[in-house]
Amino acid sequence: MNLPADGLTSSGTLSAGIIPRTSSSEIVEMSWFAPICSDDFEYLGVPESRLKSSWAHVSKIALEAERQGFDNMLCPSSYQVGQDTLSFAAALAPQLRKLSLLAAIRCGEVHPAMLARTLATIDHMLEGRLTVNIISSDLPGETLDSKVRYAKSREVCQILRQCWTQDEINFEGEFYKLKLPAAPVKPYQQNGGPLLYFGGLSPDALDLCARECDVFLMWPETEDRLRAHMQEMTRRAEIYGRRVDFGLRVHMIVRETEQEALAAARKLVSKLDDNKGTEIRSRALDSKSFGVAMQAEMRSIADDDGFAEDLLWTGVGRARSGCGCALVGTPDQIVSKLNRYISMGIRSFVLSGYPHFDECGLVGKYILPRFRRGKLAEIQGRIPASFPNTPLGAGVRQ
């Protein structure tokens, strides 16, 4: 196996079966969240028109995230009230100067070569600041066996790699058979193209990430459980001669005092009807996934105040499929918790909070200045110093 040198000593947490691709913990990627899929509330489960997933509202959040100094922004994908992910990313790109976008793509929605062209176009618009979140859940109106879905997603990832690293797309798979020139779909980024982020805990999901993706993005669980997931991913990736980086998607409630933080958490769920919460969770396409079941398990082991462990509050999951926990505490407490995650090997954080514009400002004020931040794509040498010689860059016009 041709593994890169990790630069780690034989002591410390990272020697216990966790080896991130980015060995240094000095720089971490801090991302915010674009609630483009009807996921912004002042009170969970109580929709308000001022917080709906409109272009005006969510683009304002994105510009605030850039102003606060976040490195990246997750743009999710879901078939419910809200905006199309890639349309949103393309419209937002010309307004950004530093912020990267982590655009979610649901494998199979778009022909892979055409998807590669769309992503390459947006990557040029962002001058290399595009990252991609691979989603492998069912398409709207479709139900496939898990193994079939992940096999199809694996082919999509492999085709994207050919598009971005080879002169020709020459692919013979079970679902796709393509022979095309790769020049029209070359992205701005070099050395492999945009990074692929992926989250999922089933055996098939773990195998897809280990084989094809760059960042294993986890939802919040107890530290012991996160550590176990990271050890398993390290083991699986090494089977394929690879290493991946680790990321954590988690909500935030940060206030100057513990009392204020706890009061904000209680306020968030103070008007929640549990039947409405169940309805919100059930309408998501991933509502029956293994990862969502693990978030439900976090709620089952929580104490009477909803905490599964120190600072990890499970109340958000009462009205949300997917990431269902928040870090609740003072700036010092949350910074300490994030540093514990970093010492475990986590290099990327995708944060959010309710309402998203307001909490973005609080996290930007209290948390971001306490960390040295950067983009994983820059650390891994994906973003060139000058316009690349691609058809959409500095290449000769055909």
C-alpha positions in Angstrom: 0.0 0.0 0.0 1.3 3.5 -0.9 0.2 5.4 2.2 1.5 9.0 2.8 3.7 9.5 5.9 1.4 10.6 8.7 4.0 12.5 10.8 2.5 11.2 14.0 4.3 9.8 17.1 3.5 6.5 18.7 1.8 8.3 21.6 -1.5 10.1 21.9 -5.1 9.5 20.8 -4.2 9.3 17.1 -2.1 6.2 17.6 -5.2 4.3 18.7 -6.2 3.2 15.2 -7.2 6.7 14.0 -5.0 8.2 11.2 -6.5 11.2 9.4 -5.1 12.2 6.0 -4.3 15.6 7.3 -1.9 14.8 10.2 -1.4 18.3 11.5 -4.1 19.6 14.0 -2.9 23.2 13.8 -5.4 24.2 11.1 -9.0 23.1 11.0 -11.8 23.8 8.5 -14.8 25.6 10.0 -18.0 25.6 7.9 -21.5 27.0 8.3 -24.8 25.6 7.0 -27.2 27.0 4.3 -30.8 26.1 5.4 -32.1 25.7 1.8 -34.4 22.8 2.6 -36.9 24.4 5.0 -34.7 24.1 8.1 -34.6 27.4 9.8 -36.6 28.1 13.0 -36.7 30.3 16.0 -38.8 27.7 17.7 -38.3 24.2 16.3 -41.4 22.8 14.6 -43.0 26.3 14.2 -42.6 27.5 10.6 -42.2 31.3 10.2 -42.4 33.0 6.8 -39.5 35.3 7.6 -37.3 32.2 8.0 -38.4 30.2 4.9 -35.9 28.8 2.5 -36.1 31.7 0.0 -33.2 32.9 -2.0 -33.2 36.3 -0.2 -33.1 34.7 3.3 -30.5 32.0 2.7 -28.2 34.1 0.5 -28.1 36.6 3.4 -27.0 33.8 5.7 -24.3 32.8 3.3 -22.9 36.3 3.0 -22.9 36.6 6.8 -21.0 33.4 7.0 -18.4 34.8 4.7 -18.2 38.0 6.7 -17.7 36.1 9.9 -14.8 34.2 8.4 -16.1 30.7 7.9 -14.1 28.6 5.5 -16.9 26.6 3.8 -20.7 26.3 3.7 -22.8 23.1 3.4 -25.6 23.4 0.9 -27.8 20.3 1.5 -30.1 18.4 -0.8 -33.6 17.3 -0.1 -36.9 16.8 -2.0 -39.1 19.0 0.1 -39.9 22.7 0.3 -36.7 24.6 -0.5 -34.2 25.3 -3.2 -32.2 23.1 -5.6 -28.7 22.7 -4.4 -26.6 23.3 -7.5 -28.8 26.2 -8.7 -28.4 27.8 -5.3 -24.6 27.3 -5.4 -24.3 28.7 -8.9 -26.3 31.8 -8.1 -24.3 32.4 -4.9 -20.9 31.8 -6.4 -20.3 35.2 -8.0 -21.2 37.0 -4.8 -18.5 35.2 -2.7 -14.8 36.1 -2.5 -13.4 33.6 0.1 -16.1 31.2 1.2 -16.1 27.7 -0.3 -19.3 25.8 -0.9 -20.0 22.2 0.0 -22.7 21.2 -2.5 -24.6 18.1 -1.8 -25.4 15.9 -4.8 -27.7 12.9 -4.7 -26.1 10.2 -6.9 -28.2 9.3 -9.9 -30.1 12.5 -10.2 -28.0 13.7 -13.1 -26.0 11.8 -15.7 -22.5 11.6 -14.3 -20.7 13.3 -17.2 -23.2 16.2 -17.2 -22.9 16.3 -13.4 -19.2 16.6 -13.7 -19.6 19.5 -16.2 -22.0 21.3 -13.8 -19.6 20.9 -10.9 -16.6 22.0 -13.0 -18.6 25.1 -14.1 -19.4 26.0 -10.5 -15.8 25.3 -9.4 -14.5 27.8 -12.0 -17.1 30.3 -10.9 -15.8 29.9 -7.3 -12.1 29.8 -8.5 -11.5 26.4 -6.9 -13.6 26.8 -3.8 -16.1 24.0 -4.5 -16.4 20.9 -2.4 -18.9 18.1 -3.0 -21.0 16.2 -0.5 -21.9 12.7 -1.9 -25.4 11.6 -1.0 -26.5 8.0 -1.6 -30.1 7.9 -0.3 -33.1 7.0 -2.5 -34.1 9.4 -5.2 -37.6 11.0 -4.8 -40.2 8.4 -5.6 -37.7 5.5 -5.8 -36.8 2.8 -3.4 -33.7 0.7 -4.2 -31.9 -2.0 -2.2 -29.1 -0.5 -0.2 -26.4 -2.5 -2.0 -27.7 -1.4 -5.4 -27.8 2.3 -4.3 -24.3 2.3 -3.0 -23.0 0.4 -6.0 -24.5 3.1 -8.3 -23.0 5.8 -6.1 -19.6 4.2 -6.3 -19.8 4.3 -10.1 -20.7 8.0 -10.0 -17.7 8.8 -7.7 -15.4 6.8 -10.0 -16.7 8.6 -13.1 -16.2 12.0 -11.4 -12.6 11.0 -10.7 -12.0 10.0 -14.3 -13.5 13.3 -15.4 -11.2 15.3 -13.2 -7.9 13.3 -13.5 -7.8 11.7 -16.9 -7.8 12.9 -20.5 -10.6 10.5 -21.4 -13.7 9.1 -19.6 -13.5 5.4 -20.3 -15.9 3.6 -17.9 -17.5 0.2 -18.1 -19.8 -0.4 -15.1 -23.0 -2.1 -14.2 -25.0 1.2 -14.4 -22.9 3.4 -16.6 -20.9 2.8 -19.8 -19.1 6.0 -21.0 -16.4 6.8 -23.5 -16.0 10.6 -23.7 -13.3 13.2 -23.8 -12.7 14.7 -20.3 -11.6 18.2 -21.4 -15.1 19.7 -21.3 -15.6 18.7 -17.7 -12.2 19.7 -16.2 -12.6 21.7 -12.9 -10.6 24.6 -11.7 -9.0 22.5 -9.0 -6.1 20.2 -9.8 -4.5 17.1 -8.3 -7.9 15.2 -8.1 -10.5 17.9 -8.4 -13.0 19.0 -5.7 -12.8 17.0 -2.5 -15.6 14.5 -1.9 -17.2 14.6 1.5 -19.5 11.7 2.6 -21.5 10.6 5.6 -23.0 7.2 6.4 -22.6 4.4 8.9 -24.0 1.3 7.3 -21.3 -1.2 6.0 -22.0 -0.3 2.4 -21.7 3.4 3.3 -18.4 3.0 5.1 -17.0 1.0 2.2 -18.0 3.7 -0.3 -16.3 6.4 1.7 -13.2 4.3 2.3 -12.8 3.5 -1.4 -13.8 6.7 -3.1 -14.2 9.8 -0.8 -11.8 12.3 0.9 -13.7 13.3 4.1 -15.7 11.1 6.3 -18.4 13.4 7.7 -20.1 12.2 10.9 -23.1 13.3 12.9 -22.7 14.0 16.6 -22.5 11.0 19.0 -20.7 10.4 22.2 -16.9 10.7 22.0 -16.5 7.0 22.4 -18.8 6.2 19.5 -17.2 8.8 17.3 -13.8 7.4 18.1 -15.0 3.9 17.2 -16.3 5.1 13.8 -13.0 6.8 13.0 -11.1 3.7 13.9 -13.3 1.6 11.6 -12.9 4.1 8.8 -9.1 4.2 9.2 -9.1 0.4 9.0 -11.3 0.2 5.9 -9.4 3.0 4.1 -6.1 1.3 4.7 -7.4 -1.8 3.0 -7.7 0.3 -0.2 -4.3 2.0 0.4 -6.0 5.2 1.3 -6.5 7.7 4.1 -9.4 10.0 4.6 -9.9 13.1 6.7 -12.6 13.3 9.4 -15.4 15.9 9.8 -18.2 16.5 12.3 -21.6 18.0 11.5 -23.1 19.5 14.7 -25.4 22.3 15.8 -24.3 25.1 18.2 -25.8 27.0 21.0 -23.1 29.3 22.5 -23.8 32.0 25.1 -21.7 33.9 27.5 -23.0 31.9 30.5 -24.1 28.3 31.0 -27.5 29.5 32.2 -28.0 31.6 29.1 -27.0 28.6 26.9 -29.4 26.2 28.6 -32.2 28.8 28.5 -31.6 29.2 24.7 -31.8 25.4 24.3 -35.0 25.2 26.2 -36.5 28.1 24.3 -35.7 26.4 21.0 -38.0 23.4 21.8 -40.5 25.2 24.0 -43.2 25.3 21.4 -42.5 21.9 19.8 -45.4 19.5 19.4 -43.9 16.0 19.3 -46.4 15.0 16.6 -45.1 17.9 14.4 -41.6 16.8 15.2 -42.3 13.3 14.0 -43.8 14.6 10.8 -40.7 16.7 10.1 -38.4 13.8 10.7 -40.4 11.4 8.6 -40.6 13.4 5.5 -36.8 13.4 4.9 -35.6 10.8 2.3 -33.0 9.6 4.8 -35.4 9.1 7.7 -34.9 5.4 7.9 -31.1 5.3 7.4 -28.6 3.8 9.8 -27.2 7.1 10.7 -30.6 8.6 11.6 -31.2 5.6 13.8 -28.0 6.4 15.7 -29.2 9.9 16.2 -32.4 8.5 17.7 -30.4 6.3 19.9 -28.6 9.4 21.3 -31.9 10.7 22.4 -32.7 7.4 24.1 -29.6 7.5 26.2 -29.8 11.2 27.1 -30.6 12.4 30.7 -33.7 14.2 31.7 -32.4 17.5 30.3 -31.6 15.8 26.9 -27.8 15.6 27.3 -26.1 12.4 26.0 -22.8 13.5 27.4 -21.2 16.7 28.6 -22.4 19.6 26.4 -24.0 17.3 23.8 -27.7 18.1 23.8 -30.1 15.9 21.8 -33.1 18.2 21.7 -32.7 19.3 18.1 -33.3 15.7 16.9 -36.9 15.8 18.2 -37.8 17.8 15.1 -35.0 17.0 12.6 -33.9 14.0 10.6 -30.2 13.7 10.3 -27.9 15.7 12.6 -29.8 15.9 15.8 -27.5 17.1 18.5 -26.1 20.5 19.5 -23.1 21.6 21.6 -24.6 23.8 24.3 -22.4 25.9 26.6 -20.1 28.9 27.0 -17.4 29.9 24.5 -14.7 28.3 26.8 -16.7 25.1 27.2 -17.4 24.7 23.5 -13.9 25.5 22.4 -12.6 22.9 24.9 -15.0 20.3 23.4 -14.0 21.1 19.8 -10.3 20.8 20.8 -11.1 17.3 22.2 -12.6 16.4 18.8 -9.5 17.8 17.0 -7.2 15.8 19.3 -9.2 12.7 18.2 -8.3 13.5 14.6 -11.3 15.6 13.3 -10.1 18.2 10.9 -13.4 19.7 9.5 -16.5 21.0 11.3 -19.9 21.8 9.7 -21.7 23.9 12.2 -25.2 25.4 12.4 -27.7 26.9 14.8 -31.2 28.4 15.1 -32.0 30.9 13.7 -29.1 30.4 11.4 -28.3 34.1 10.7 -28.3 34.9 14.4 -26.3 31.9 15.6 -23.8 32.4 12.8 -22.9 35.8 14.3 -22.5 34.3 17.8 -20.3 31.4 16.6 -18.3 33.9 14.5 -17.8 36.1 17.6 -17.1 33.6 20.3 -15.7 30.5 18.5 -14.0 31.2 15.2 -11.3 33.6 16.6 -10.1 30.8 18.9 -8.9 28.6 16.1 -6.4 28.7 13.2 -8.6 28.0 10.2 -8.1 26.9 6.6 -9.6 24.9 3.8 -8.9 21.2 3.5 -8.7 21.7 -0.3 -5.8 24.2 0.2 -4.0 21.9 2.7 -4.2 19.1 0.2 -3.0 21.2 -2.8 -6.1 21.1 -4.8 -6.4 24.9 -5.5 -3.9 26.2 -8.0 -2.1 29.5 -7.6 -3.2 30.7 -11.0 -5.8 30.0 -13.6 -5.5 26.4 -14.7 -5.2 25.4 -18.4 -8.7 24.2 -18.6 -11.3 25.0 -21.3 -13.1 27.3 -18.7 -9.8 28.6 -17.4 -6.6 29.7 -19.2 -6.7 27.0 -21.8 -6.7 27.6 -25.5 -10.2 28.1 -26.9 -11.4 25.1 -28.9 
